[in-house]
């Protein structure tokens, strides 16, 4: 049986200079990151995630503010490590912190901190003995709501 010719050709199979340019930039950034990590202490190198060179600016991405602070102490060493890998002299280093991307569907469910049944009973008794009617109603509503939440949780 003869094979059918494939009607679809993968996008990367076409000659494209733009994609080749982006691949070369990614490779350059990977090599610069490798040199920077080699110039840093091992613990700090593990938390150095990405780097991007734009004009005379080097952006380094890390995963927390504590590691960003530590990276700033190695400013000269990092710039010296990046210098042989770039065409233009890099003179400015900025450290950015990566934030975790959360989708709206995976928002954490917040739960109310419901006091114990004894404390709910204290609030109810306090509400029954308060002379002010507005405060009395508020405390009774609060105790009823807390009782309902306690029943739902248990």
C-alpha positions in Angstrom: 0.0 0.0 0.0 1.4 3.4 -1.0 2.0 6.0 1.7 -0.1 9.1 1.6 1.9 12.3 1.3 1.8 14.4 4.4 -0.3 17.5 3.8 1.0 19.3 6.9 4.6 20.5 7.3 5.9 21.5 10.7 6.5 25.2 11.1 10.1 24.7 12.1 10.9 22.8 8.9 10.6 26.1 6.9 13.8 28.2 6.6 13.2 31.2 8.9 15.9 33.6 9.9 13.8 35.1 12.8 13.5 31.7 14.5 17.3 31.1 14.0 18.0 34.5 15.5 15.9 33.8 18.6 17.6 30.4 19.0 21.0 32.0 18.9 19.9 34.6 21.5 18.6 31.9 23.8 21.8 29.9 23.4 23.9 33.0 24.2 21.8 33.7 27.3 22.2 30.1 28.4 26.0 30.3 28.0 26.2 33.6 29.9 24.1 32.1 32.7 26.5 29.2 32.8 29.5 31.5 33.2 27.7 33.6 35.9 26.8 30.4 37.9 30.4 29.3 37.7 31.5 32.6 39.3 29.0 32.4 42.2 29.0 30.2 45.3 27.2 26.9 44.8 24.2 27.8 47.0 23.6 31.1 45.2 24.2 29.6 41.8 21.3 27.1 42.3 18.9 30.0 42.8 20.1 32.0 39.8 17.4 31.0 37.3 17.7 33.1 34.1 19.6 36.0 32.7 18.8 38.4 29.8 21.2 40.8 28.2 19.6 43.9 26.7 21.9 46.6 25.4 24.3 47.4 28.4 22.0 45.9 31.0 22.1 42.4 32.5 18.9 41.2 34.1 19.2 38.2 36.4 16.2 36.4 37.6 16.0 34.6 41.0 13.2 33.0 43.0 13.1 35.1 46.2 14.0 38.5 47.6 16.6 36.9 50.0 18.6 35.4 47.0 18.2 38.7 45.1 19.8 40.5 48.0 22.7 38.1 48.0 23.2 38.3 44.3 23.6 42.1 44.5 26.7 41.6 46.7 28.3 39.7 43.7 27.6 42.6 41.2 31.3 43.0 40.1 31.9 39.2 39.9 28.8 38.7 37.8 29.5 41.5 35.4 33.1 40.3 35.0 31.8 36.7 34.3 29.4 38.0 31.7 31.9 40.4 29.9 33.7 37.9 27.7 30.4 36.4 26.5 28.9 39.7 25.2 29.6 41.9 22.2 29.1 45.2 24.1 30.3 45.8 27.6 27.6 45.2 30.1 27.7 47.9 32.8 24.4 47.6 34.6 23.1 44.6 36.5 19.5 44.3 37.8 18.1 41.5 39.8 14.5 40.5 39.3 12.4 38.1 41.4 10.3 35.5 39.7 6.8 35.3 40.9 4.7 32.2 40.8 2.0 32.4 38.2 -1.4 31.4 39.5 -4.4 30.7 37.4 -7.7 32.1 38.6 -9.1 28.6 38.8 -6.6 27.5 41.4 -7.2 30.2 44.0 -6.8 28.8 47.5 -10.1 28.3 49.4 -10.1 30.5 52.5 -11.7 29.0 55.5 -13.0 30.9 58.5 -11.2 30.4 61.8 -14.2 29.3 64.0 -13.7 29.6 67.7 -14.5 26.7 70.0 -18.0 26.0 71.2 -17.1 27.3 74.7 -16.1 30.7 73.3 -19.3 30.8 71.1 -21.3 30.2 74.3 -19.5 33.0 76.1 -20.3 35.4 73.3 -24.0 34.3 73.4 -24.2 34.8 77.2 -22.5 38.1 76.9 -25.0 39.2 74.3 -27.9 38.1 76.5 -26.6 40.2 79.5 -25.7 43.4 77.6 -28.0 46.4 78.4 -27.4 48.1 74.9 -29.9 46.6 72.4 -27.8 47.2 69.3 -24.8 45.5 70.8 -27.0 42.7 72.2 -28.4 42.0 68.7 -24.9 42.1 67.1 -23.5 39.6 69.7 -26.4 37.3 69.3 -26.1 37.3 65.5 -22.4 36.7 65.8 -22.9 33.8 68.1 -25.6 32.3 65.8 -23.3 32.7 62.8 -20.3 31.1 64.6 -22.6 28.3 65.8 -23.7 27.6 62.2 -20.1 27.7 60.9 -19.0 25.4 63.7 -21.8 22.9 62.8 -20.9 23.0 59.1 -17.2 22.4 59.8 -17.9 19.5 62.2 
